[in-house]
Amino acid sequence: MDNKIILSYYKNLVPFLHSILGPDSEVLLHDVSSPDSSIIALAGNLSNRKIGGPLTNMALKQIQEKKYLTQDNSGIYKSFTTEGKACRSSSYFIKDDNNNLLGMLCINVLVADLMAIQDTLDKLIGLPNINDEQVGSHSPKLVEDHENLGQSIEELLTSLIDSVLVHYDFSTELSIDNKVAIITDLNEKGVFLLKGGVAEVAHRIEMSEPSVYRYLSKIK
């Protein structure tokens, strides 16, 4: 069966799930064959995304790690809107009969208000807060270890590349080992699945695009 037809069967689930989960939720359907314009259906507006928007940093990472080969879903993970509001998120992997990944059905539920209530209750009870993170500690800064919702393709590329390059000293010329490590880390994050990924990386680390492709061929 054609991949587009398979994905079309899931489109009606998007508004249905959103109607059940309520206004503090967001449901999206992604076609992973087009990472930089993957959103083909959505309901809810937590992240201000639109049809034709890209995959997130977390989705790219899950694809590169091939979690879909052994799991039907991603499990539950934390995500943050561009305003820094915390969400509870999960993704269902849509696969064909040969276990190839076709799409992802993603759900985000806003929990920032619930965390604020929990924080207040903890203070009233008077016991030490056992949460790893308190709602007051969340800042609008995007957290690379979690999913960042609502990024444009340009913002997504910049944040993924920045998260790797921040660990290197560019005051001197990068060694070959450093270049290999950078390309490897960026590849694991799914940067090169995105349109313009190679060109942007080449520009940022002052390499030619053919050189980036050569490094990629060595690590794959």
C-alpha positions as CSV (number, residue, x, y, z in Angstrom):
1,M,0.0,0.0,0.0
2,D,1.2,3.5,-0.8
3,N,2.8,5.3,2.2
4,K,0.7,8.4,1.7
5,I,-2.5,6.3,1.8
6,I,-1.4,4.7,5.1
7,L,-0.7,8.0,6.7
8,S,-4.0,9.4,5.5
9,Y,-5.8,6.8,7.7
10,Y,-4.3,8.6,10.7
11,K,-5.4,12.1,9.8
12,N,-8.9,11.7,11.4
13,L,-7.3,10.6,14.6
14,V,-5.6,14.1,15.0
15,P,-8.8,16.2,15.8
16,F,-10.4,13.2,17.6
17,L,-7.5,12.8,20.1
18,H,-7.3,16.6,20.6
19,S,-11.1,16.8,21.4
20,I,-10.6,14.2,24.1
21,L,-7.4,15.6,25.6
22,G,-8.8,19.1,25.7
23,P,-7.6,22.7,24.9
24,D,-4.2,22.3,26.7
25,S,-3.1,19.6,24.2
26,E,-1.7,19.4,20.7
27,V,-1.7,16.5,18.3
28,L,0.4,16.3,15.2
29,L,0.9,13.9,12.3
30,H,4.3,13.8,10.7
31,D,5.4,12.4,7.4
32,V,9.1,11.5,8.1
33,S,10.0,11.3,4.4
34,S,10.1,15.1,4.4
35,P,11.9,16.0,7.7
36,D,12.0,19.7,7.0
37,S,8.3,20.0,6.1
38,S,6.9,16.9,7.9
39,I,3.7,18.2,9.5
40,I,0.7,17.0,7.5
41,A,-2.1,17.4,10.1
42,L,-2.4,19.1,13.5
43,A,-4.9,20.1,16.1
44,G,-4.3,22.4,19.0
45,N,-1.9,25.4,19.2
46,L,0.5,24.9,22.0
47,S,3.6,25.5,19.8
48,N,2.2,27.8,17.1
49,R,3.2,25.3,14.4
50,K,1.6,25.0,11.0
51,I,1.1,22.5,8.3
52,G,4.5,22.1,6.5
53,G,6.6,22.7,9.7
54,P,9.6,20.5,10.4
55,L,10.3,17.6,12.7
56,T,11.6,18.5,16.2
57,N,15.0,17.8,17.7
58,M,13.6,14.8,19.6
59,A,11.9,13.3,16.6
60,L,15.1,13.6,14.5
61,K,17.1,11.9,17.3
62,Q,14.6,9.1,17.6
63,I,14.8,8.5,13.9
64,Q,18.6,8.4,13.9
65,E,18.6,6.0,16.9
66,K,16.1,3.8,15.0
67,K,14.0,3.3,18.2
68,Y,11.0,2.4,15.9
69,L,12.7,-0.9,15.0
70,T,12.1,-2.3,18.5
71,Q,9.3,0.0,19.9
72,D,5.8,1.0,18.8
73,N,6.1,4.3,20.6
74,S,8.7,6.7,22.1
75,G,7.4,6.4,25.7
76,I,6.8,9.6,27.6
77,Y,9.2,12.5,27.6
78,K,9.4,16.2,28.5
79,S,9.1,18.9,26.0
80,F,9.1,22.7,26.2
81,T,7.3,25.4,24.1
82,T,9.3,28.4,22.9
83,E,7.9,30.3,25.9
84,G,9.5,27.7,28.2
85,K,6.2,26.0,29.3
86,A,6.6,22.3,30.2
87,C,4.6,19.6,28.4
88,R,4.2,15.9,28.7
89,S,4.8,14.3,25.3
90,S,4.8,11.0,23.5
91,S,5.1,9.8,19.9
92,Y,3.5,6.8,18.1
93,F,5.6,5.3,15.3
94,I,3.7,4.6,12.2
95,K,5.4,1.7,10.2
96,D,4.7,-0.4,7.2
97,D,4.7,-4.2,7.1
98,N,8.5,-4.2,6.7
99,N,9.0,-2.2,9.9
100,N,10.0,0.9,7.9
101,L,9.1,4.2,9.6
102,L,6.5,6.2,7.7
103,G,5.3,8.8,10.1
104,M,4.8,9.8,13.7
105,L,1.7,10.7,15.6
106,C,2.8,13.1,18.4
107,I,0.9,14.3,21.4
108,N,1.8,17.2,23.7
109,V,-0.1,18.0,26.8
110,L,0.7,21.2,28.7
111,V,1.5,20.5,32.4
112,A,3.1,23.8,33.5
113,D,0.0,24.8,35.4
114,L,-0.2,21.4,37.1
115,M,3.5,21.7,38.1
116,A,2.7,25.1,39.6
117,I,-0.1,23.6,41.7
118,Q,2.2,20.7,42.8
119,D,4.9,23.2,43.8
120,T,2.3,25.1,45.9
121,L,1.1,21.9,47.5
122,D,4.7,20.9,48.3
123,K,5.3,24.2,50.0
124,L,2.1,24.0,52.0
125,I,2.9,20.4,53.1
126,G,6.3,21.6,54.2
127,L,8.3,18.7,53.0
128,P,11.4,18.9,50.8
129,N,10.4,19.0,47.1
130,I,11.3,15.6,45.6
131,N,10.9,16.8,42.0
132,D,14.1,17.1,40.0
133,E,12.9,20.4,38.6
134,Q,10.6,23.0,40.1
135,V,8.3,25.0,38.0
136,G,10.1,28.2,39.1
137,S,13.3,27.0,37.6
138,H,12.0,26.7,34.1
139,S,13.2,29.5,31.8
140,P,12.3,30.3,28.3
141,K,15.7,29.0,27.1
142,L,15.2,25.9,25.0
143,V,16.5,22.7,26.7
144,E,18.5,20.6,24.2
145,D,18.1,17.4,26.1
146,H,14.3,17.6,25.8
147,E,12.0,18.3,22.9
148,N,11.8,21.9,21.7
149,L,8.4,22.6,20.3
150,G,7.6,25.3,17.7
151,Q,11.0,25.8,16.1
152,S,11.2,26.8,12.4
153,I,13.6,24.9,10.2
154,E,16.2,27.6,10.6
155,E,15.8,27.7,14.4
156,L,16.0,23.9,14.6
157,L,19.2,23.8,12.6
158,T,20.8,26.6,14.6
159,S,19.9,25.1,18.0
160,L,21.1,21.6,17.0
161,I,24.4,22.8,15.6
162,D,25.0,25.2,18.5
163,S,24.4,22.4,21.0
164,V,27.5,20.6,19.5
165,L,29.8,23.5,18.6
166,V,29.5,25.1,22.0
167,H,31.9,22.3,23.3
168,Y,34.7,23.3,20.9
169,D,37.3,26.1,20.8
170,F,37.3,27.9,17.5
171,S,40.1,30.3,18.4
172,T,42.4,27.9,16.7
173,E,42.0,25.6,13.7
174,L,40.0,22.4,14.4
175,S,41.9,19.2,14.4
176,I,40.8,16.3,12.1
177,D,39.7,14.4,15.2
178,N,37.5,17.3,16.3
179,K,36.0,17.6,12.9
180,V,35.1,13.9,12.9
181,A,33.6,14.2,16.4
182,I,31.5,17.2,15.4
183,I,30.2,15.6,12.2
184,T,29.4,12.4,14.2
185,D,27.5,14.2,16.9
186,L,25.6,16.3,14.4
187,N,24.7,13.2,12.4
188,E,23.4,11.5,15.5
189,K,21.1,14.5,16.2
190,G,19.7,14.2,12.6
191,V,21.1,17.5,11.4
192,F,21.9,16.0,7.9
193,L,18.3,14.8,7.5
194,L,17.3,18.4,7.1
195,K,17.4,20.4,3.9
196,G,20.3,22.8,4.1
197,G,22.0,20.8,7.0
198,V,25.2,20.1,5.1
199,A,25.5,23.7,3.8
200,E,24.9,25.2,7.2
201,V,27.4,22.9,9.0
202,A,30.0,23.6,6.3
203,H,29.6,27.3,6.8
204,R,29.7,27.1,10.6
205,I,32.9,25.1,10.9
206,E,34.5,26.6,7.8
207,M,34.7,23.5,5.7
208,S,33.6,22.9,2.1
209,E,30.4,20.9,1.5
210,P,32.3,18.1,-0.3
211,S,34.5,17.8,2.8
212,V,31.4,17.4,5.0
213,Y,30.1,14.7,2.7
214,R,33.5,12.9,2.9
215,Y,33.5,12.9,6.7
216,L,29.9,11.6,6.6
217,S,30.8,8.7,4.3
218,K,33.6,7.7,6.7
219,I,31.4,7.6,9.8
220,K,28.4,5.9,8.2
